[in-house]
Amino acid sequence: MEFEEIQEKMKIIRESPIKLIPDEKMAKIRKNMAEKCPITKKMDEEMRKHVAGGTEHQLTIKDPFVLTIKRSSGTRMWDMDNNEYIDWLMSSGACILGHNFPPLKEEIIKVYHDLDPNIYYNNEWEIKSIEMIKKHVPSIELMQYFQSGTEADMAAIRIARAFTEKEKIIKFAGSYHGWCGQLCVDMHVPFSGAMEAHGIPSGVYKNTIVVPLNDVKLLEESLKKWTEKRSGVAAVLVDPLGSDAGGIATKKDWLKSIRELCDKYNVLLIFDEVITGFRLGMGGAQKYFNIKPDLSVFGKLLTHGFPSSGAVGGRKDVMNNITIDVEPGGNNAFVGGTLRGNPLTAAATYWTLKLMEEHKAHKKAKESAEDLVKKLNQIFENDGRPYFAHNIESIVHFETFSPLALDLSDLNNIEIMLKRNEAVNRIATALLAQGIITKYGNRGFTCMQHTIEDNDRFIEAFENVLQMIP
Ligand SMILES: Cc1ncc(COP(=O)(O)O)c(C=O)c1O
């Protein structure tokens, strides 16, 4: 769906009343869940005694309790009571072959027979996997593994600073790049500033400049303003889909304009491909949008969720600024990490990409996403709702109350956003109770194993949800 159409539909949603699934219906859903999941509910109580906050993940559905998963296979996961769920969170996008995909598992086990992750020295899978990445992503001349997307983003901005000898980084409002202190500004909600950044001294992000999505003029003003050595802009860091996997739409030529401005002002362009890498196609967002970044950051699908999943790659001259042994007086970016590029991580990368090629994973996942979007739009239309669904390859957005549709530079909108958020959270819980796992109740990732029948189950559950919304 094009930017203009999304904007128009979002405007209608913004102007429509926020309708929550009523409290009494939610109470019934929570009661049914508790009856259906006695052991799982108990596990949630136990978990809270050991894990701070009861879960280690932002995107788990928390209402009425966080599921403890006992088994996963294909598109399915089972809780401790053996209730089955169809998963459209897919490990926050890290999974496209399907859970516990036997061919991938078997190849990793073969590697594990000979090598454990703790060898510390080089292993042949680093060469094999990086060769495979280079085949699909030509901007990668050299690469290094890191231990998560967060760590890789952190390394990328450090390398860029060392190379350019400039300190500032430009990021975009609402973009999430992991939890590194310097990037914890305007993380999810545009214009939320340091709202989510407790525990980080403000000095830590004083060199992070935030520019609104799609605002090429303001981007140029910032680049023009900060050009000096040291105080200037080293790099523009962008999630090619803007923010929240494309939750806020971006204009067609937005990335092209960013590339042109980076060239004009001699600033590096870093693509954060933690979500888009290998999900928008084997060549990631850079092939999809035909824009060549100087550095790229990968995570998640890089290893199909096998630990440790993170990498930075790109131009040889820039990547060569990484040093493992610090030279006194040198200009090198120091990086470290005991488990980086270990044999299991590197083999998981190689085999994930190889199996994705062999199984045409993108094509299948995209077809499934398109089927789901078509069916969702049909039921929204049949029910006379202003809601709409759209997809970018295997990333599905279904907008109902769209908390991100607001401009938070107007503080009055914070309360409205929270109410919209609650409306969407209730949808997430109502779907979960029917065995459907989504991302936040308004997003999903498909894998190559999601079938038409899976989608029909989703639609049936959503039709029930529509009946509950006044
Ligand atoms: C675009 C983007 N960058 C970075 C990260 C951080 O990756 P990780 O969770 O592996 O630290 C995420 C995680 O969701 C992400 O979506």
The ligand as an SDF file (V2000), in Angstrom:
LIG
                    3D

 16 16  0  0  0  0  0  0  0  0999 V2000
   15.5540   -2.2350   14.0370 C   0  0  0  0  0  0  0  0  0  0  0  0
   16.1270   -2.8770   15.2700 C   0  0  0  0  0  0  0  0  0  0  0  0
   17.4020   -2.6120   15.6150 N   0  0  0  0  0  0  0  0  0  0  0  0
   17.9780   -3.1850   16.6960 C   0  0  0  0  0  0  0  0  0  0  0  0
   17.2790   -4.0520   17.4930 C   0  0  0  0  0  0  0  0  0  0  0  0
   17.9340   -4.6680   18.7020 C   0  0  0  0  0  0  0  0  0  0  0  0
   18.2470   -5.9960   18.4610 O   0  0  0  0  0  0  0  0  0  0  0  0
   18.4500   -7.0110   19.7090 P   0  0  0  0  0  0  0  0  0  0  0  0
   17.1060   -7.2110   20.3110 O   0  0  0  0  0  0  0  0  0  0  0  0
   19.0250   -8.2370   19.0870 O   0  0  0  0  0  0  0  0  0  0  0  0
   19.3990   -6.3460   20.6390 O   0  0  0  0  0  0  0  0  0  0  0  0
   15.9550   -4.3640   17.1760 C   0  0  0  0  0  0  0  0  0  0  0  0
   15.1760   -5.2810   18.0160 C   0  0  0  0  0  0  0  0  0  0  0  0
   13.9740   -5.4090   17.9340 O   0  0  0  0  0  0  0  0  0  0  0  0
   15.3560   -3.7530   16.0330 C   0  0  0  0  0  0  0  0  0  0  0  0
   14.0820   -4.0050   15.7090 O   0  0  0  0  0  0  0  0  0  0  0  0
  1  2  1  0
  2  3  1  0
  2 15  2  0
  3  4  2  0
  4  5  1  0
  5  6  1  0
  5 12  2  0
  6  7  1  0
  7  8  1  0
  8  9  2  0
  8 10  1  0
  8 11  1  0
 12 13  1  0
 12 15  1  0
 13 14  2  0
 15 16  1  0
M  END
$$$$
